Amino acid sequence: MATPQLSPGVLVREVDLTVGRADNVLDNIGAIAGPFPIGPVDYPIDISTEQDLINVFGKPLSTDSQYEYWMSASSYLSYGGVLKVVRTDGSTLNNANAGVGAASTSALKIENYDDYTNNHSDGNNFTYAAKNPGTWANNLKVCFIDNLADQTIGIATTNPSNAGATIGFGVTTALTNIALAGSGTTSLFNGYLKGIITGVTTDATNGNSTINVRIVSRVSSGNTETLINYAENSSTASYSTSSSLRFVNNSGINTGTSASSPITPSTVVDWYGQQTLGLTNSTIYWKSIAPKPVTNQYSLDRAGENDALHIAIVDDKGTITGNSGTIIEKFVGLSKAFDSISAVNSPQKIWYKQFLADFSSQIYAGSNPSSAADLYYGTAPRAVGFSTAFTPYTTSQGLWGQNAQGITFSSIGNVSYTLAGGVDYSASNGMQASLGDLIDSYQLFSNKDEIQVDYFIMGPGLTNEVDSQAKANYLISLAGSRGDAVACIGPHRANLVNITNTTTQTTNLIQYFSSLQSSSYAIFDSGYKYTYDRFNNQFRYIPCNADIAGLMTRTNIVAYPWFSPAGQQRGILNNVVKLAYNPNKAQRDQLYPQRINSIITQPGVGTLLFGDKTALSYASAFDRINVRRLFLTIEQTLQRAAQAQLFELNDELTRANFKNIVEPYLRDVEAKRGLYGFLVVCDTSNNTPDVIDNNEFRADIFLKPTKSINYVTLTFVATRTGVSFEEVAGTV
């Protein structure tokens, strides 16, 4: 090529002829969908351990045999794979929530994080809602507190408003010759301490009324106002029982009809120190959890104020943890400012609604409590400062969700919200998913470019056999349409469990599986195993199809995908006490031609998979599990390698490079007993001028897959003493 240089110089070029590599595919990812008591709905979650399964989707339940789904998932995990679990939707599912206004709850279903973000983050029909649907969160308590007041002051009157004590009014007391510490000096201050009334409690009988007050500023005799923070027991930044209080608005001082003179407080206490979480059976003070929420640094830097808040989520009645009053989560120093960023974990946003959505495992936040009063919970947005003189900030000025710059956010104080209205899969706390909802959940796995799956696990069937067959056929079709996974299909429970006649069980199995479609992307088994449910302290019958997927996973780990997962070396099932159906040889002879792999128990061996057929109904190399999985492995590996050839030039160099990628990989598979032989054709014989002109690239890969042993014949021949073995060998 001509040099692009126009004057003498050195041009450095770099050419990469190493592009493309055939890496082994070993994902070991299963997929199952079912009804679970907790967890996001219709959103695949990667689960790698049983503890993860408990944390995200709860424990197994006896209701509607829900344990079959849960224990199927647990069975697969015991073999070492990763499981994508989807909690199936239901028409009656609702999130427990705290409603807005006169209603205690709203009919609400938030399926998952995406659903909340797209449809519910600005919802005005709930204040807080459980993270996902179900009864699990009923009675969960969301405890909220912000900086509504600094002090609670007792005033001896049966009618505070008549004394001029009204929410939003100023409250002042004179400061005369008060020493203020300055920078290297001390000066005497004359003026008054200025606060704002944020709450009034009336005792119309005994006259022990109180007001809640926020300290705002000090105003000098020269009318210079300085914003200050409350300091307990400080003569310059708090009120005391010796203070002479005057209630002020823009119309004047002590505007109540009976307020002609200053009022001396009967009591003065720190407001935050008296605040509890408002629990049913225990008393927990907020001060034992965190210091008072004041103003976050982000707002301070932007002349904002009063944005901080704390939230605690409490198991009030012990329905989740078993211990009433247990604090499940606590979040301190969150912000009412939409753009607020953590001073500790920058650039983490701490806008409370977004933070709860991202980091709480229990709740979402909905309606903005600062927009209007909530009659049911008795809250109202209160101004904690003045815009000018004694004019308090308006509701819109203190609205939460604004950017922090120059905003003094309003407060609502200490509020406890009790969640209620959560519903499971039926109004009677049922746990049964419909066929349509299960199909919708498995449909989430349909796009193989978005989500990797190796095994579709059927789990249990449904209550009637026809629905079980429909579920099985859908999974078979799904695996076939993807072309990179297999479906593990089990029997209908009622065909095996609690039936004592093995002939009837055999007939039931053959009849059930006979209507299922032919496919090499599916595997049928005969098993229901009896295993221990440690969570409910009893033994259960559960399907074995998750174990079949697990055996393939284990085979990948201890050998290679092209080895059969059946037999004594790799086919032993985990955690089996006994089988609902243990077919004998005669019964296995009936089942195997019908594509049904028997699961049997052998004395001294254990329970094992005793067949390795796929669900293909005609004779083919693909009617064996090891061949199907060999091709799946090679196809996926070489498909990824072929991606590197896209948009390259179809010439001898590209074709040679591709063969140099493929052939070493296939030789490796051959050396590891996956192939008897192979041939790769990628030249002008299949990349003809027409193919090249059509912008295509073709490679034909011929494989001789190894075959597993299904039938063993041992022939023992007795011969006469004088007979030579060479004479009779090969003649019988």
C-alpha positions in Angstrom: 0.0 0.0 0.0 1.1 3.6 -0.6 2.4 5.3 2.4 0.2 8.2 3.8 3.4 10.1 4.7 4.3 13.1 2.6 7.7 13.7 4.0 10.5 11.4 5.4 9.4 9.7 8.6 8.7 6.4 10.3 5.1 5.0 10.3 4.3 2.4 12.9 1.4 0.0 11.9 -0.1 -2.8 14.0 -2.0 -5.8 12.4 -3.9 -8.3 14.6 -4.2 -11.7 13.0 -5.2 -13.3 16.3 -8.8 -12.1 16.3 -11.3 -14.8 17.4 -11.0 -17.7 19.8 -13.2 -20.7 20.6 -13.7 -20.6 24.4 -15.5 -23.4 26.2 -19.1 -22.7 27.1 -20.0 -23.8 30.7 -22.7 -21.6 32.1 -24.7 -24.1 34.1 -27.8 -21.8 34.3 -31.2 -23.2 35.2 -34.5 -21.3 35.0 -37.7 -21.9 37.0 -40.9 -19.9 37.6 -43.5 -20.3 40.3 -45.5 -18.7 43.1 -43.4 -17.5 45.9 -44.4 -15.6 49.1 -42.0 -12.8 48.5 -39.7 -11.4 45.9 -40.0 -9.2 42.7 -42.7 -10.4 40.3 -41.9 -11.3 36.7 -38.2 -10.4 37.1 -35.5 -13.0 36.8 -33.2 -13.1 39.8 -29.9 -15.0 39.8 -29.8 -17.4 42.8 -26.6 -19.4 43.6 -27.3 -20.8 47.1 -30.3 -21.9 49.1 -29.7 -19.0 51.5 -30.0 -16.6 48.5 -33.3 -18.3 47.7 -34.6 -17.8 51.2 -33.5 -14.2 51.3 -35.1 -13.2 48.0 -38.1 -15.5 47.7 -38.8 -16.7 51.2 -39.2 -20.2 52.6 -41.3 -23.1 51.4 -45.0 -23.1 52.3 -47.5 -26.0 52.7 -50.3 -23.9 51.2 -51.4 -25.2 47.8 -48.2 -27.4 47.7 -46.1 -24.3 47.1 -43.2 -26.2 48.6 -42.9 -28.2 45.3 -41.7 -25.1 43.4 -39.4 -23.9 46.2 -37.8 -27.3 46.9 -37.4 -28.0 43.1 -35.3 -24.8 43.0 -33.4 -25.8 46.1 -32.8 -29.3 44.6 -31.2 -27.8 41.5 -28.9 -25.5 43.6 -27.6 -28.5 45.5 -25.8 -29.7 42.4 -23.8 -26.5 42.0 -25.5 -24.5 39.3 -26.9 -21.0 39.1 -30.7 -20.6 39.0 -32.7 -17.8 37.4 -35.9 -17.7 39.5 -39.0 -15.8 38.5 -41.8 -15.1 40.9 -45.0 -15.6 38.9 -47.7 -12.9 38.8 -51.2 -13.4 40.0 -54.5 -11.5 39.5 -55.0 -10.9 43.2 -51.5 -10.0 44.2 -51.3 -6.7 46.0 -48.5 -4.9 47.9 -49.1 -4.0 51.5 -49.0 -0.2 51.8 -49.9 2.9 53.7 -52.4 4.9 51.8 -52.9 8.6 51.5 -55.6 10.8 53.0 -58.8 9.1 54.4 -57.9 5.6 53.3 -55.5 3.5 55.3 -54.5 1.4 52.2 -54.9 1.4 48.4 -55.3 -1.4 46.0 -51.7 -1.5 44.7 -49.5 -3.9 42.8 -45.8 -3.0 42.3 -44.3 -6.0 40.5 -40.7 -5.1 40.6 -38.1 -2.3 40.4 -38.8 -1.4 36.8 -42.5 -1.3 37.4 -42.0 1.1 40.3 -39.7 3.3 38.3 -41.9 3.4 35.2 -45.4 3.5 36.8 -45.4 4.2 40.6 -42.5 6.4 41.6 -44.7 9.4 41.5 -47.8 7.6 42.7 -50.2 9.6 44.8 -52.3 6.7 46.2 -49.7 5.4 48.7 -47.1 6.9 51.0 -45.1 3.8 51.5 -45.5 0.3 50.0 -43.9 -3.1 50.5 -41.1 -3.8 48.1 -43.1 -6.6 46.5 -46.7 -8.1 46.7 -48.0 -10.5 49.3 -49.3 -10.7 52.8 -45.7 -10.9 54.1 -45.5 -7.2 54.8 -48.8 -6.7 56.5 -48.2 -5.0 59.9 -44.7 -3.9 58.8 -44.2 -0.4 60.2 -42.4 2.4 58.5 -41.2 4.9 61.1 -40.3 8.4 59.8 -38.8 11.4 61.5 -37.4 14.8 60.4 -36.5 18.0 62.2 -40.0 19.4 62.9 -39.0 21.0 66.3 -36.2 21.7 68.6 -38.1 22.1 71.9 -41.5 21.3 73.3 -42.6 24.1 75.6 -45.4 23.9 78.2 -47.8 26.9 78.4 -50.4 27.1 81.1 -53.6 27.7 79.1 -56.6 25.8 78.0 -56.7 27.7 74.7 -53.2 28.2 73.2 -54.6 30.0 70.1 -56.3 32.5 72.3 -53.0 33.2 73.8 -51.5 33.8 70.4 -49.8 30.4 70.1 -50.6 29.5 66.5 -48.7 27.2 64.1 -46.6 29.4 61.8 -46.4 32.2 64.3 -43.0 33.4 65.6 -42.0 33.0 69.2 -39.5 35.4 70.7 -37.7 36.0 74.0 -35.5 38.9 74.8 -31.7 38.5 75.0 -30.0 41.2 77.2 -26.3 41.5 77.6 -25.8 37.9 76.6 -22.1 36.9 76.0 -21.5 35.5 72.5 -18.2 33.8 71.7 -16.6 35.3 68.6 -13.4 34.8 66.7 -10.8 35.3 69.5 -13.1 37.6 71.5 -16.4 37.7 73.4 -19.1 40.3 72.8 -22.3 41.2 74.6 -25.5 40.7 72.6 -28.8 42.6 72.9 -31.8 41.6 70.9 -34.1 38.6 70.8 -34.2 34.9 70.1 -36.5 34.1 67.2 -38.3 30.7 66.6 -41.3 29.4 64.8 -44.2 27.4 66.1 -44.5 24.1 64.3 -47.1 22.3 66.5 -49.7 23.0 69.2 -51.2 20.5 71.6 -54.3 21.8 73.5 -55.2 20.6 77.0 -58.7 22.1 77.3 -59.3 20.5 80.7 -56.1 21.0 82.8 -54.4 23.8 80.9 -51.2 21.8 80.3 -50.9 22.7 76.7 -47.7 22.6 74.7 -46.1 24.1 71.6 -43.4 22.7 69.4 -40.8 25.3 68.4 -37.9 25.4 65.9 -35.1 27.8 66.7 -34.6 30.1 63.6 -32.3 33.0 64.4 -31.0 35.8 66.7 -32.1 39.3 65.9 -30.0 42.1 67.2 -31.2 45.5 68.6 -30.0 46.9 65.3 -32.4 44.5 63.5 -29.5 42.3 62.1 -30.8 38.7 61.8 -28.4 35.8 62.0 -29.5 32.2 61.3 -28.5 29.8 64.1 -28.8 26.2 65.0 -30.5 25.0 68.2 -28.2 24.1 71.0 -29.7 22.3 74.0 -29.4 24.3 77.3 -27.8 27.2 75.6 -29.0 30.6 76.7 -28.3 32.0 73.3 -29.8 29.2 71.1 -32.7 27.7 73.1 -35.6 28.6 75.3 -35.8 27.9 79.0 -38.4 28.1 81.8 -37.0 31.5 82.6 -37.8 32.9 79.1 -40.5 35.4 78.6 -42.2 34.3 75.4 -44.1 36.5 73.0 -46.0 35.1 70.0 -45.6 37.2 66.9 -46.8 37.4 63.3 -46.7 40.2 60.8 -49.6 41.9 62.5 -47.9 42.4 65.8 -47.0 40.9 69.1 -49.2 38.5 71.1 -52.2 38.8 68.8 -54.4 36.5 70.9 -57.3 38.3 72.7 -56.1 37.3 76.1 -52.4 37.7 75.5 -51.5 41.1 76.8 -48.3 40.1 78.5 -45.4 37.7 77.9 -45.9 34.0 78.8 -43.5 32.1 81.0 -43.0 28.4 80.0 -44.1 25.9 82.6 -41.8 23.2 81.1 -39.2 23.1 78.4 -37.9 19.7 77.0 -35.8 18.7 74.0 -38.3 17.6 71.3 -36.2 14.9 69.6 -35.2 13.3 72.9 -38.9 12.5 73.6 -39.7 10.9 70.2 -40.3 7.2 69.9 -40.9 4.9 66.9 -44.6 4.5 67.9 -44.5 0.7 68.1 -47.3 -1.5 69.5 -45.5 -3.7 72.0 -42.2 -1.9 72.7 -40.8 1.5 73.2 -37.7 2.6 71.2 -36.5 6.2 71.2 -35.2 7.7 68.0 -32.2 9.1 69.9 -31.1 5.5 70.5 -31.0 4.9 66.7 -29.4 8.1 65.4 -28.7 11.7 66.2 -31.3 14.2 65.2 -31.7 14.8 61.5 -30.7 18.4 60.7 -29.3 19.6 57.4 -27.1 17.6 55.1 -23.8 19.0 54.0 -24.9 19.1 50.3 -27.8 21.4 51.2 -25.7 23.5 53.5 -23.3 24.2 50.7 -26.2 25.4 48.6 -27.9 27.7 51.2 -30.5 25.0 51.7 -31.9 23.9 55.1 -33.9 21.2 56.9 -33.5 18.4 54.2 -32.4 15.5 56.5 -34.7 12.7 57.6 -34.5 9.2 59.1 -36.5 6.1 58.2 -36.7 2.8 60.1 -38.5 -0.3 59.0 -39.7 -2.3 62.0 -41.3 -5.7 62.3 -43.8 -4.3 64.8 -45.7 -7.6 65.6 -42.9 -10.1 64.8 -44.6 -11.5 61.7 -41.4 -11.5 59.7 -38.6 -12.1 62.1 -40.5 -13.7 64.9 -39.6 -11.0 67.4 -41.8 -8.0 67.8 -40.2 -4.6 67.6 -37.2 -5.8 65.5 -35.7 -3.1 63.4 -35.2 -4.7 60.0 -33.7 -1.7 58.2 -32.7 1.8 59.1 -31.6 4.7 56.9 -30.3 7.8 58.5 -29.5 11.2 57.0 -31.5 10.7 53.8 -32.6 13.9 52.0 -35.7 15.7 50.9 -33.7 17.4 48.1 -33.9 15.7 44.7 -30.3 16.4 43.8 -28.7 15.7 47.2 -25.5 13.7 47.2 -24.0 11.8 50.1 -21.0 13.6 51.8 -19.6 10.1 52.6 -20.3 8.1 49.5 -20.2 10.6 46.7 -21.6 10.5 44.1 -24.3 8.4 45.7 -27.7 10.2 45.6 -29.6 10.3 48.9 -32.9 11.7 47.7 -35.0 9.5 50.0 -37.4 8.0 47.4 -34.6 7.0 45.0 -32.4 5.7 47.9 -35.2 3.5 49.2 -35.9 2.2 45.7 -32.3 1.3 45.2 -31.2 0.0 48.6 -34.2 -0.9 50.8 -35.2 -4.6 50.6 -38.5 -3.8 52.3 -40.2 -0.6 50.9 -40.8 1.9 48.2 -41.9 5.5 48.8 -44.7 7.1 46.9 -46.8 10.2 47.6 -45.0 13.3 48.7 -46.2 14.0 52.3 -45.1 17.6 52.0 -47.7 18.5 49.3 -50.8 18.4 51.6 -52.1 17.3 54.9 -52.9 13.6 55.5 -56.0 13.3 57.6 -55.5 9.6 58.2 -52.0 9.8 59.7 -52.5 13.3 61.1 -49.6 14.9 59.2 -49.3 18.3 57.6 -46.3 20.1 56.1 -45.0 22.7 58.5 -42.8 25.6 57.7 -39.6 25.7 59.9 -38.5 29.2 58.9 -39.6 32.5 57.6 -39.2 33.9 54.1 -39.3 37.5 55.4 -39.9 38.9 58.9 -42.5 36.7 60.4 -44.0 35.3 57.1 -43.5 31.5 57.1 -42.5 29.6 54.0 -45.4 28.4 52.0 -46.2 24.7 51.3 -44.9 25.1 47.7 -41.7 26.8 48.8 -40.9 24.0 51.2 -42.0 21.2 49.0 -39.8 18.0 49.0 -38.3 16.9 45.7 -36.9 20.2 44.7 -33.2 20.8 44.2 -31.4 21.9 47.3 -30.3 25.3 46.2 -31.8 28.0 48.5 -34.7 25.8 49.8 -35.8 25.5 53.4 -37.7 22.2 53.3 -40.9 21.8 55.3 -41.3 19.1 58.0 -44.0 16.7 59.1 -42.3 15.4 62.3 -42.5 11.9 63.7 -44.9 9.6 61.9 -45.4 5.8 62.0 -47.0 4.2 59.0 -48.5 0.7 59.3 -48.5 -1.3 56.1 -51.7 -3.3 55.3 -53.7 -4.7 52.4 -51.1 -7.1 51.0 -52.7 -10.1 49.2 -51.2 -13.3 48.0 -52.4 -15.4 45.0 -55.9 -15.5 46.4 -57.9 -13.6 49.0 -57.5 -16.5 51.3 -53.7 -16.4 51.2 -53.5 -19.0 48.5 -50.2 -19.8 46.7 -51.4 -21.3 43.4 -50.3 -19.8 40.1 -52.4 -20.1 37.0 -51.1 -21.7 33.8 -51.3 -18.4 31.9 -49.3 -16.6 34.6 -46.6 -19.3 34.6 -46.3 -19.2 30.8 -46.0 -15.4 31.0 -43.1 -15.8 33.5 -41.2 -18.4 31.4 -41.8 -16.1 28.4 -39.2 -13.8 30.0 -36.6 -16.3 28.9 -37.6 -16.4 25.3 -34.8 -14.0 24.0 -31.5 -15.9 24.1 -29.6 -12.8 23.1 -30.7 -11.1 26.4 -30.6 -13.9 28.9 -28.6 -17.1 29.0 -30.3 -20.3 30.1 -29.2 -23.9 29.8 -32.0 -25.8 31.5 -35.7 -25.0 31.8 -37.0 -26.7 35.0 -40.7 -27.5 34.9 -41.0 -28.1 38.7 -44.5 -29.4 39.6 -47.4 -29.6 37.2 -50.8 -28.0 37.9 -53.9 -29.3 39.6 -55.2 -31.1 36.5 -53.3 -33.2 34.0 -54.3 -31.2 30.9 -52.8 -28.0 32.4 -49.6 -29.9 33.4 -49.3 -31.2 29.8 -49.8 -27.7 28.4 -47.1 -26.3 30.7 -44.7 -29.1 29.6 -45.4 -28.5 25.9 -44.8 -24.8 26.3 -41.4 -25.4 27.9 -40.5 -27.9 25.2 -41.4 -25.3 22.5 -39.5 -22.6 24.4 -36.3 -24.7 24.5 -36.7 -25.6 20.9 -37.2 -22.1 19.7 -34.1 -20.9 21.5 -32.1 -23.8 20.3 -29.5 -23.5 23.1 -31.3 -25.1 26.1 -33.1 -28.2 27.2 -36.4 -28.5 29.0 -36.5 -30.9 32.0 -40.1 -32.3 32.1 -41.5 -34.3 35.0 -44.7 -36.3 35.5 -48.1 -35.1 36.8 -48.2 -35.5 40.6 -51.6 -37.3 40.8 -50.4 -40.0 38.3 -47.8 -41.2 40.8 -48.2 -40.0 44.4 -50.6 -41.9 46.7 -51.0 -44.6 44.0 -49.8 -48.0 45.2 -50.3 -50.0 42.1 -47.1 -49.7 40.0 -48.9 -51.0 36.9 -51.4 -48.1 37.2 -48.5 -45.7 37.7 -46.8 -47.0 34.6 -49.9 -46.7 32.5 -50.5 -43.2 33.8 -46.9 -42.1 32.9 -47.1 -43.5 29.4 -50.5 -41.8 28.8 -49.3 -38.5 30.2 -46.1 -38.3 28.2 -47.6 -39.6 25.0 -49.3 -36.3 24.2 -46.1 -34.3 24.7 -44.4 -33.1 21.5 -41.3 -34.8 20.1 -38.1 -32.8 20.6 -34.4 -33.4 21.2 -34.5 -30.2 23.4 -36.5 -31.9 26.1 -35.9 -34.7 28.7 -38.7 -36.7 30.3 -38.3 -38.5 33.7 -40.5 -40.7 35.8 -39.6 -39.4 39.2 -41.2 -38.0 42.3 -38.9 -38.2 45.3 -39.6 -38.2 49.0 -37.3 -35.7 50.8 -37.2 -33.8 54.0 -38.5 -30.2 54.3 -36.5 -28.8 57.2 -38.4 -25.6 57.3 -41.7 -27.3 58.0 -40.3 -30.4 59.8 -41.9 -33.0 57.5 -41.2 -35.2 54.5 -42.5 -34.2 51.1 -42.9 -35.6 47.7 -41.4 -33.3 45.1 -40.7 -33.8 41.3 -37.3 -34.9 40.1 -37.0 -32.8 36.9 -34.9 -30.2 38.8 -32.5 -33.0 39.8 -32.2 -34.0 36.1 -31.1 -30.5 35.3 -28.8 -30.7 38.4 -27.2 -34.0 37.1 -26.3 -32.3 33.8 -24.8 -29.4 35.8 -22.8 -31.8 37.9 -21.7 -33.7 34.8 -20.4 -30.4 33.3 -18.4 -29.9 36.5 -16.9 -33.3 37.0 -16.6 -34.3 33.4 -17.8 -32.7 30.1 -21.2 -31.9 28.7 -20.9 -34.7 26.1 -20.8 -37.3 28.9 -24.1 -38.9 29.8 -25.6 -37.6 33.1 -27.1 -41.1 33.8 -25.8 -44.1 35.7 -23.8 -44.8 38.8 -20.9 -42.5 38.1 -22.7 -39.3 37.4 -26.4 -40.0 37.8 -26.9 -40.3 41.6 -29.7 -37.9 42.8 -29.3 -35.8 46.0 -31.4 -36.0 49.1 -33.7 -38.9 48.3 -35.4 -41.0 51.0 -37.5 -43.0 48.6 -39.4 -42.8 45.3 -43.2 -42.6 44.7 -42.5 -44.9 41.7 -39.6 -47.3 41.4 -40.1 -49.1 38.1 -38.7 -52.6 37.6 -37.1 -53.9 34.5 -40.3 -54.9 32.8 -41.8 -51.5 33.5 -38.6 -49.7 32.3 -38.9 -51.7 29.1 -42.3 -50.1 28.6 -41.2 -46.6 29.5 -37.9 -46.2 27.6 -39.4 -46.7 24.1 -41.9 -44.0 25.1 -39.0 -41.5 25.7 -39.3 -41.7 29.5 -36.1 -42.0 31.5 -36.6 -44.0 34.6 -35.4 -42.9 38.0 -34.8 -46.0 40.1 -33.4 -46.9 43.5 -30.8 -49.7 43.6 -29.7 -51.3 46.9 -26.2 -50.2 47.9 -26.1 -47.6 45.1 -28.8 -45.1 45.8 -31.4 -43.3 43.6 -30.1 -42.7 40.1 -31.2 -41.6 36.6 -31.4 -44.8 34.6 -31.7 -43.6 31.0 -30.4 -40.9 28.8 -32.9 -40.4 26.1 -34.2 -37.0 24.8 -37.8 -36.6 24.0 -37.2 -37.2 20.3 -39.7 -39.7 19.0 -37.7 -41.2 16.1 -34.3 -42.8 15.9 -31.5 -40.3 15.5 -28.2 -39.4 17.1 -30.1 -36.6 18.8 -32.3 -39.0 20.7 -29.5 -39.2 23.4 -28.8 -36.5 26.0 -25.1 -36.6 25.5 -25.3 -36.0 21.8 -27.8 -33.1 22.1 -25.6 -31.5 24.8 -22.4 -32.1 22.7 -24.0 -30.2 19.8 -25.3 -27.4 22.1 -21.9 -26.9 23.5 -20.1 -26.9 20.2 -22.7 -24.7 18.5 -22.6 -22.1 21.2 -18.9 -22.0 21.4 -18.4 -21.7 17.6 -21.2 -19.3 17.2 -19.4 -16.9 19.6 -16.2 -17.5 17.7 -18.0 -16.7 14.4 -19.1 -13.3 15.7 -15.5 -12.1 15.2 -15.9 -12.8 11.4 -18.8 -10.5 10.9 -17.9 -7.6 8.6 -14.5 -9.1 7.7 -13.7 -9.8 4.0 -14.7 -13.2 2.6 -11.3 -14.2 1.3 -8.8 -17.0 1.8 -7.2 -15.3 4.8 -10.5 -14.9 6.7 -11.5 -18.5 5.9 -8.1 -19.9 7.0 -8.2 -17.9 10.2 -11.7 -19.3 11.0 -10.5 -22.8 10.4 -7.5 -22.2 12.6 -10.0 -21.2 15.4 -12.4 -24.2 14.9 -10.1 -27.1 14.3 -8.0 -26.9 17.5 -11.2 -26.6 19.5 -12.7 -29.7 17.9 -9.4 -31.6 18.3 -9.6 -30.8 22.0 -13.2 -32.1 22.1 -12.1 -35.2 20.3 -9.2 -35.7 22.7 -11.7 -35.4 25.6 -13.9 -38.2 24.1 -16.6 -36.0 22.7 -16.0 -36.9 19.0 -14.9 -39.9 17.0 -13.9 -37.5 14.2 -14.7 -34.2 12.5 -14.2 -32.3 9.2 -14.3 -28.5 8.7 -15.1 -27.3 5.2 -14.6 -23.5 4.7 -13.2 -22.8 1.3 -14.3 -22.0 -2.2 -16.4 -25.1 -2.4 -19.0 -23.7 -0.1 -18.1 -20.0 -0.3 -18.9 -19.8 -4.0 -19.0 -16.5 -5.9 -22.8 -16.3 -5.5 -22.4 -16.8 -1.7 -19.7 -14.2 -1.5 -21.7 -11.7 -3.6 -24.6 -12.2 -1.2 -22.3 -11.1 1.6 -22.4 -14.5 3.2 -19.7 -16.6 4.9 -20.2 -20.4 5.2 -18.5 -23.1 7.1 -19.7 -26.7 7.1 -18.7 -28.7 10.2 -19.1 -32.5 10.1 -19.1 -34.3 13.5 -19.1 -37.9 14.5 -20.4 -37.8 18.1 -19.5 -40.4 20.6 -22.3 -42.6 21.8 -23.1 -43.6 25.4 -23.6 -47.2 26.3 -27.3 -48.1 26.9 -27.2 -51.8 26.5 -24.6 -54.3 28.0 -24.5 -57.9 26.9 -22.2 -60.3 28.8 -22.0 -63.8 27.2 -20.4 -66.6 29.2 -19.3 -69.6 27.1 -18.3 -73.0 28.4 -15.9 -74.9 26.3 -14.3 -78.4 26.3 -10.9 -78.7 27.9 -9.1 -79.4 24.7 -10.7 -76.6 22.7 -8.5 -73.7 21.5 -10.0 -70.3 22.4 -9.0 -69.0 19.0 -11.3 -71.6 17.4 -14.5 -70.5 19.2 -13.8 -66.8 19.8 -16.3 -64.7 17.8 -18.5 -67.6 16.9 -21.1 -67.2 19.6 
